[in-house]
């Protein structure tokens, strides 16, 4: 039996989460890692909400995409001067 592959276009909200995180970092200018973690973990939770939309459409955020998203969080932290950021702590509250 062939497995049916369902292709679902990511919701618009999905594409806006990381740019919005950058705007929050620029606006709030976190002074330390704890303040940065508060921002990144809130953004990670936004991905949780978008994942529910994927589930409703019979799809999911694939493992490779999850790893890429996690890497994007670390890249953003590094770009804003937080080279010592732990990638797992940046997204510790995620459910994906």
Buried (B, 14 or more C-beta within 10 A) or exposed (E): EEEEEEEEEEBEEBEEBBEBBBEBBEEEEBEEBEEBBEBBBBBBBBBEEBBEBBEEEEBBBEEEEBEEBBEBBBEBBEEBEBEEBEBEBBBEBBEB
